[in-house]
C-alpha cells in the first residue's frame, strides 16, 4: 500500500492554482460540465510532458494504467479516456 505522496503530486504544488483560475476567468475559458475541468486537463497534459508522451493515444494509455490513482495525481475523480481528452 502506498502511503507517501507521488512525485508528480509534489510537482503539481508549484503552479499557482489561483493564478491559473484568474487567467481562465480573464480570457473567458469555456467550461464543459460533462468533461474534465481546465485544471485537470492541465494536470494531464503536464503529466504527459513529464512522461515524454508523443501522442494522445500514448497519454491515454498511461492515464488508463494509473486510473486507480487518478485523483491522487490531480486528474480528477473520473478516470481519463481518449474521448475526454479529445473533447477538452
C-alpha positions, 0 to 999 in steps of 0.5 A: 500500500502506498502511503507517501505522496507521488512525485508528480503530486509534489510537482503539481504544488508549484503552479499557482492554482489561483493564478491559473483560475484568474487567467481562465476567468480573464480570457473567458475559458469555456467550461464543459460540465460533462468533461474534465475541468481546465485544471485537470486537463492541465494536470494531464497534459503536464503529466504527459510532458513529464512522461515524454508522451508523443501522442494522445493515444500514448497519454491515454494509455498511461492515464488508463494504467494509473486510473486507480490513482487518478485523483491522487495525481490531480486528474480528477475523480473520473478516470481519463479516456481518449474521448475526454481528452479529445473533447477538452 
